[in-house]
């Protein structure tokens, strides 16, 4: 697959963009704390990036379906480059305040919402259905490797060299990413129509057509429910990991960083395995096992007080993360009609990223009232308790993975 130019260019664009994101991810909160000296504002800046996914998913999906998602991805990368490079100038000249930080975080959140869902919409147009798991595997694995390991490590080093340097690097990464996307062959790009819907389908009343289509398909409905469950229960401990590491595992800051790296490493290993072995015909069989393995590692973590044992659990817990994402994304891309992919993609995006702040907030309450281990225990038990309800719907995917789903489009529009 990687011998073909379009896939190489898409993957190279993804790598550069996600390294830039990782650099930004490490440097931005440090800058926010340095500028404001207020942990509350740092928290607000972090939370604001989730707001576009929470309130903008429906209009974003409708916008993507009404236009060419390939062009949207290129234009968004160009606009993000302009935004981040302008921010670099502000940082370099010392003209950054709390309002600027919040505004940048919100605008980049909008860009991520549009870019990620545009890519998800055009990926099925440039690759056959049977190759979707492999391409999604490459994209997901490089994303986590670059955004979770390489980028943050580089970002910390660059910030030490100068507070503005990471943002210059991030801006340049967006420029190169846009150029690589624009170089995708014209024949591939032209397969994606500028207007994916008829005018009759473009009305405001059709904004929820993606959700309606998913709701009328039992298999897709079950995958959406699994994403929702993972988002709520799986995110319970994420916001209190630093408290868990310090108070329960008694780790220093370096140990906490290693703990996070171990989870990302597990995810990358799992993604590499899935990329090599998962097919569209077998993807549905891995949805429930991935969810169960993740949850089964959360429960014992609640009672662990040793950093090495916790690290082993976190590594194992990381293994199914990308497997679940690769399988669920490939299945929905293959099953959902072209003119609904934008709106359907943003429904899943909302269920994942958009609702994650709920899990983070509840996890914080649990940690404060009971202890950080409780977030792991309740999260794991919550996921395991929902699995029996998800089984029937996920099993309905058997035998349908390689075929188009014959669901009436009228049910959606």
C-alpha positions as CSV (number, residue, x, y, z in Angstrom):
1,X,0.0,0.0,0.0
2,X,2.7,2.5,0.9
3,X,4.4,2.0,-2.4
4,X,1.5,4.0,-4.0
5,X,2.0,7.8,-4.0
6,X,-1.4,8.9,-2.7
7,X,-1.1,6.7,0.4
8,X,2.5,7.8,1.1
9,X,1.5,11.5,0.8
10,X,-1.6,11.1,3.1
11,X,0.5,9.2,5.6
12,X,3.4,11.7,5.5
13,X,0.9,14.6,5.9
14,X,-0.6,12.8,8.9
15,X,2.8,12.2,10.5
16,X,3.9,15.8,10.1
17,X,0.6,17.2,11.3
18,X,0.5,15.0,14.4
19,X,4.1,15.7,15.3
20,X,3.2,19.4,15.3
21,X,0.1,18.6,17.4
22,X,2.2,16.7,19.9
23,X,4.7,19.6,20.1
24,X,1.8,22.0,20.7
25,X,0.3,19.6,23.2
26,X,3.4,19.7,25.4
27,X,4.2,23.4,25.0
28,X,0.8,25.1,25.2
29,X,-0.1,24.3,28.8
30,X,3.4,25.2,30.0
31,X,3.0,28.6,28.2
32,X,-0.4,29.0,29.7
33,X,0.9,28.5,33.2
34,X,3.8,30.8,32.6
35,X,1.7,33.6,31.2
36,X,-1.3,33.4,33.7
37,X,0.3,31.8,36.8
38,X,-3.3,30.4,37.4
39,X,-4.1,26.7,37.4
40,X,-7.8,27.5,36.9
41,X,-7.1,29.3,33.6
42,X,-4.8,26.5,32.5
43,X,-7.8,24.1,33.1
44,X,-10.1,26.4,31.1
45,X,-7.7,26.5,28.2
46,X,-7.5,22.7,28.2
47,X,-11.3,22.3,28.4
48,X,-12.0,24.9,25.7
49,X,-10.4,22.6,23.0
50,X,-13.3,20.1,23.6
51,X,-16.1,22.7,23.2
52,X,-16.2,22.6,19.3
53,X,-16.7,18.8,19.3
54,X,-19.4,19.2,21.9
55,X,-21.5,21.9,20.2
56,X,-20.2,22.0,16.6
57,X,-20.3,18.4,15.5
58,X,-23.7,18.5,13.8
59,X,-23.1,21.7,11.7
60,X,-19.5,20.5,10.9
61,X,-20.8,17.2,9.5
62,X,-23.4,18.9,7.4
63,X,-20.8,21.3,6.1
64,X,-18.5,18.4,5.1
65,X,-21.3,16.6,3.3
66,X,-22.2,19.7,1.3
67,X,-18.6,20.3,0.1
68,X,-15.5,18.5,-1.0
69,X,-13.9,17.0,2.1
70,X,-10.5,16.7,0.4
71,X,-10.5,20.5,-0.2
72,X,-11.8,21.2,3.3
73,X,-8.8,19.2,4.8
74,X,-6.3,21.2,2.7
75,X,-7.9,24.6,3.5
76,X,-8.2,23.8,7.2
77,X,-4.5,22.9,7.3
78,X,-3.6,26.2,5.6
79,X,-5.8,28.2,8.0
80,X,-4.3,26.4,11.0
81,X,-0.8,27.2,9.7
82,X,-1.8,30.9,9.5
83,X,-3.3,30.8,13.0
84,X,-0.4,29.1,14.7
85,X,2.3,31.1,12.9
86,X,0.4,34.3,14.0
87,X,0.4,32.9,17.5
88,X,4.1,32.3,17.2
89,X,4.7,36.0,16.5
90,X,2.6,36.9,19.5
91,X,4.6,34.6,21.8
92,X,7.9,35.8,20.4
93,X,7.0,39.4,21.0
94,X,5.5,38.8,24.4
95,X,1.9,39.8,23.5
96,X,0.0,36.8,24.8
97,X,-2.7,37.0,27.5
98,X,-5.3,34.6,28.9
99,X,-7.9,35.6,26.2
100,X,-5.5,34.9,23.4
101,X,-4.8,31.4,24.8
102,X,-8.5,30.6,25.1
103,X,-9.2,31.9,21.6
104,X,-6.3,29.9,20.1
105,X,-7.4,26.7,21.9
106,X,-11.0,27.1,20.7
107,X,-10.0,27.8,17.0
108,X,-7.6,24.9,16.9
109,X,-10.4,22.7,18.3
110,X,-12.6,23.8,15.4
111,X,-9.8,23.0,13.0
112,X,-9.3,19.6,14.4
113,X,-13.0,18.8,14.2
114,X,-13.2,19.8,10.6
115,X,-9.9,18.2,9.5
116,X,-10.3,14.9,11.3
117,X,-13.8,14.3,10.0
118,X,-13.0,15.5,6.5
119,X,-10.2,12.9,6.3
120,X,-12.4,10.2,7.7
121,X,-15.0,11.1,5.0
122,X,-12.6,11.0,2.0
123,X,-10.5,8.0,3.1
124,X,-13.2,5.5,1.7
125,X,-13.0,7.4,-1.6
126,X,-9.3,6.8,-2.1
127,X,-9.0,3.2,-1.0
128,X,-11.1,0.0,-1.6
129,X,-13.2,-1.2,1.4
130,X,-11.1,-4.3,2.0
131,X,-8.0,-2.1,2.5
132,X,-9.7,0.3,5.0
133,X,-8.3,-1.4,8.1
134,X,-4.8,-1.3,6.8
135,X,-4.9,2.4,5.9
136,X,-6.8,3.4,9.1
137,X,-4.2,1.3,11.0
138,X,-1.3,3.3,9.5
139,X,-3.1,6.6,10.1
140,X,-4.0,5.7,13.7
141,X,-0.7,4.2,14.7
142,X,1.4,7.1,13.3
143,X,-1.1,9.5,15.0
144,X,-0.5,8.0,18.4
145,X,3.2,7.6,17.9
146,X,3.7,11.2,16.8
147,X,1.1,12.9,18.9
148,X,1.6,10.8,22.0
149,X,5.3,10.1,22.1
150,X,7.5,11.9,19.6
151,X,5.7,15.2,19.4
152,X,5.5,15.9,23.2
153,X,9.1,14.9,23.7
154,X,10.2,17.3,21.0
155,X,7.9,20.0,22.3
156,X,9.4,19.9,25.8
157,X,12.9,20.2,24.4
158,X,11.9,23.0,22.0
159,X,10.2,25.0,24.7
160,X,13.4,24.8,26.8
161,X,15.2,26.4,23.8
162,X,12.6,29.2,23.6
163,X,8.9,29.6,24.4
164,X,8.0,30.6,20.9
165,X,10.0,27.8,19.1
166,X,7.4,25.0,19.4
167,X,4.7,27.1,17.8
168,X,6.9,28.0,14.9
169,X,7.5,24.2,14.4
170,X,3.8,23.4,14.6
171,X,2.9,26.1,12.1
172,X,5.5,24.9,9.6
173,X,4.2,21.3,10.1
174,X,0.7,22.5,9.0
175,X,2.2,24.2,5.9
176,X,4.0,21.0,4.8
177,X,1.0,18.9,5.7
178,X,-1.3,21.0,3.5
179,X,1.2,20.9,0.6
180,X,1.4,17.1,0.8
181,X,-2.4,16.7,0.9
182,X,-2.7,19.0,-2.1
183,X,-0.3,16.8,-4.1
184,X,-2.6,13.8,-3.9
185,X,-3.3,12.9,-7.5
186,X,-6.1,14.8,-9.3
187,X,-7.7,11.6,-10.4
188,X,-8.2,10.6,-6.7
189,X,-9.3,14.0,-5.6
190,X,-11.9,14.3,-8.5
191,X,-13.6,11.2,-7.3
192,X,-14.9,13.3,-4.4
193,X,-17.7,15.6,-5.8
194,X,-17.8,19.2,-4.6
195,X,-21.5,18.8,-3.9
196,X,-22.0,15.3,-2.4
197,X,-25.8,15.8,-2.0
198,X,-28.6,16.9,-4.2
199,X,-30.1,20.2,-3.4
200,X,-33.1,18.5,-1.9
201,X,-30.8,16.7,0.6
202,X,-29.0,19.9,1.6
203,X,-31.7,21.4,3.7
204,X,-31.3,22.3,7.3
205,X,-33.7,19.6,8.3
206,X,-31.2,17.0,7.2
207,X,-28.5,18.0,9.7
208,X,-29.3,14.9,11.8
209,X,-29.4,12.5,8.8
210,X,-26.2,10.8,9.8
211,X,-27.5,10.0,13.3
212,X,-30.8,8.8,11.8
213,X,-29.0,6.4,9.5
214,X,-26.9,5.1,12.3
215,X,-29.9,4.7,14.5
216,X,-31.7,2.5,11.9
217,X,-28.7,0.2,11.5
218,X,-28.4,-2.1,14.5
219,X,-24.7,-2.8,14.0
220,X,-23.7,0.8,13.6
221,X,-26.0,1.7,16.6
222,X,-24.1,-0.8,18.7
223,X,-20.7,0.6,17.7
224,X,-21.8,4.1,18.5
225,X,-23.0,2.9,21.9
226,X,-19.6,1.3,22.5
227,X,-17.9,4.6,21.6
228,X,-20.2,6.4,24.0
229,X,-19.5,3.9,26.8
230,X,-15.8,4.1,26.3
231,X,-16.0,7.9,26.2
232,X,-17.9,8.2,29.5
233,X,-16.4,5.3,31.6
234,X,-13.0,5.1,29.9
235,X,-12.3,8.8,30.5
236,X,-13.1,8.7,34.2
237,X,-9.5,8.2,35.4
238,X,-7.8,10.3,32.6
239,X,-8.2,13.7,34.3
240,X,-6.9,12.4,37.7
241,X,-4.0,10.4,36.4
242,X,-1.5,12.9,37.9
243,X,-3.2,12.6,41.3
244,X,-3.3,8.8,41.0
245,X,0.4,8.7,40.2
246,X,1.4,11.0,43.0
247,X,-0.9,9.9,45.8
248,X,-1.4,6.2,45.2
249,X,1.7,5.2,43.2
250,X,4.0,7.8,44.9
251,X,5.7,8.7,41.6
252,X,7.7,11.8,40.9
253,X,7.0,13.9,37.7
254,X,9.4,11.8,35.7
255,X,7.7,8.6,36.7
256,X,4.3,10.1,35.7
257,X,5.7,10.9,32.3
258,X,6.9,7.4,31.9
259,X,3.5,6.1,32.9
260,X,1.8,8.1,30.1
261,X,4.5,7.0,27.6
262,X,3.9,3.3,28.5
263,X,0.2,3.6,27.7
264,X,1.0,5.3,24.3
265,X,3.6,2.6,23.6
266,X,1.0,-0.1,24.2
267,X,-1.5,1.7,21.9
268,X,1.2,1.9,19.1
269,X,2.1,-1.8,19.5
270,X,-1.6,-2.7,19.3
271,X,-2.1,-0.5,16.3
272,X,0.9,-2.1,14.5
273,X,-0.6,-5.6,15.1
274,X,-4.0,-4.5,13.9
275,X,-2.6,-2.9,10.8
276,X,-0.9,-6.1,9.8
277,X,-3.6,-8.7,10.6
278,X,-7.1,-7.1,10.9
279,X,-9.3,-7.3,7.8
280,X,-12.7,-5.7,7.2
281,X,-14.2,-9.2,7.4
282,X,-12.7,-9.8,10.9
283,X,-13.0,-6.3,12.3
284,X,-16.4,-6.8,14.0
285,X,-15.0,-9.7,16.0
286,X,-12.5,-7.4,17.8
287,X,-14.9,-4.7,19.0
288,X,-16.1,-6.4,22.2
289,X,-12.8,-8.1,23.1
290,X,-11.0,-4.7,22.8
291,X,-13.5,-3.0,25.0
292,X,-13.4,-5.9,27.6
293,X,-9.6,-6.0,27.7
294,X,-9.4,-2.2,28.3
295,X,-11.9,-2.5,31.1
296,X,-10.3,-5.5,32.8
297,X,-7.1,-3.6,33.1
298,X,-8.9,-0.6,34.8
299,X,-10.3,-2.6,37.7
300,X,-7.1,-4.0,39.2
301,X,-5.4,-0.6,38.6
302,X,-7.7,0.8,41.3
303,X,-6.0,-1.3,43.9
304,X,-2.3,-1.1,42.7
305,X,0.2,0.9,44.7
306,X,3.3,-0.1,42.8
307,X,4.5,1.9,39.8
308,X,5.9,-1.0,37.9
309,X,2.7,-3.1,38.3
310,X,0.7,-0.1,37.2
311,X,3.0,0.4,34.2
312,X,2.4,-3.2,33.1
313,X,-1.3,-2.7,33.4
314,X,-1.2,0.5,31.5
315,X,0.8,-1.0,28.7
316,X,-1.7,-3.9,28.4
317,X,-4.6,-1.4,28.6
318,X,-3.1,0.6,25.7
319,X,-3.0,-2.4,23.4
320,X,-6.7,-2.5,22.5
321,X,-7.1,1.3,22.2
322,X,-6.1,1.6,18.5
323,X,-7.5,-1.9,17.7
324,X,-10.9,-0.7,18.7
325,X,-10.6,2.6,16.8
326,X,-9.3,0.9,13.6
327,X,-12.0,-1.7,13.6
328,X,-14.9,0.7,14.4
329,X,-13.8,3.4,12.0
330,X,-13.3,0.9,9.1
331,X,-16.7,-0.7,9.6
332,X,-18.6,2.6,9.6
333,X,-16.6,3.9,6.6
334,X,-17.5,0.8,4.6
335,X,-21.2,0.8,5.6
336,X,-22.3,4.4,5.5
337,X,-23.3,6.0,2.2
338,X,-21.0,8.6,0.6
339,X,-23.4,11.5,1.0
340,X,-23.8,10.9,4.8
341,X,-20.2,10.2,5.8
342,X,-19.5,13.7,7.1
343,X,-22.6,13.8,9.3
344,X,-22.1,10.2,10.4
345,X,-18.4,10.7,11.2
346,X,-19.2,13.7,13.4
347,X,-21.8,11.7,15.3
348,X,-19.0,9.3,16.3
349,X,-16.7,12.2,17.0
350,X,-19.3,13.8,19.3
351,X,-19.8,10.5,21.1
352,X,-16.0,10.2,21.6
353,X,-14.3,13.5,22.0
354,X,-17.4,15.7,22.6
355,X,-18.6,13.8,25.6
356,X,-15.2,13.0,27.1
357,X,-15.4,16.1,29.4
358,X,-18.3,14.5,31.2
359,X,-16.1,11.5,32.1
360,X,-13.2,13.8,33.1
361,X,-15.5,15.8,35.4
362,X,-17.1,12.8,37.1
363,X,-13.7,11.2,37.5
364,X,-12.5,14.3,39.3
365,X,-15.5,14.2,41.7
366,X,-14.8,10.6,42.4
367,X,-11.1,11.1,43.1
368,X,-11.9,14.0,45.4
369,X,-14.6,12.3,47.4
370,X,-13.4,8.6,47.4
371,X,-9.9,8.5,46.0
372,X,-8.2,8.3,42.6
373,X,-8.5,4.5,42.5
374,X,-12.3,4.7,42.5
375,X,-12.3,6.3,39.0
376,X,-10.5,3.3,37.7
377,X,-12.8,0.8,39.4
378,X,-16.1,2.4,38.5
379,X,-14.9,3.0,35.0
380,X,-13.9,-0.6,34.5
381,X,-17.0,-2.0,36.1
382,X,-19.2,0.4,34.1
383,X,-17.7,-0.8,30.7
384,X,-18.0,-4.5,31.6
385,X,-21.6,-4.1,32.8
386,X,-22.6,-2.7,29.3
387,X,-20.9,-5.4,27.2
388,X,-23.8,-7.9,27.3
389,X,-26.1,-5.2,25.9
390,X,-23.7,-4.4,23.1
391,X,-23.1,-8.1,22.1
392,X,-26.3,-8.7,20.0
393,X,-25.9,-5.6,17.9
394,X,-22.2,-6.1,17.3
395,X,-22.8,-9.7,16.3
396,X,-25.2,-8.5,13.6
397,X,-22.2,-7.2,11.8
398,X,-21.0,-10.7,11.1
399,X,-21.1,-11.6,7.5
400,X,-21.9,-8.0,6.4
401,X,-18.5,-6.4,6.7
402,X,-17.6,-6.8,3.0
403,X,-21.0,-5.9,1.6
404,X,-22.9,-2.6,1.4
405,X,-25.6,-2.2,3.9
406,X,-29.1,-2.2,2.3
407,X,-30.7,0.3,4.5
408,X,-33.2,2.7,2.9
409,X,-31.6,6.1,2.5
410,X,-35.1,7.6,3.0
411,X,-34.8,6.6,6.6
412,X,-32.0,9.0,7.0
413,X,-33.3,11.8,4.8
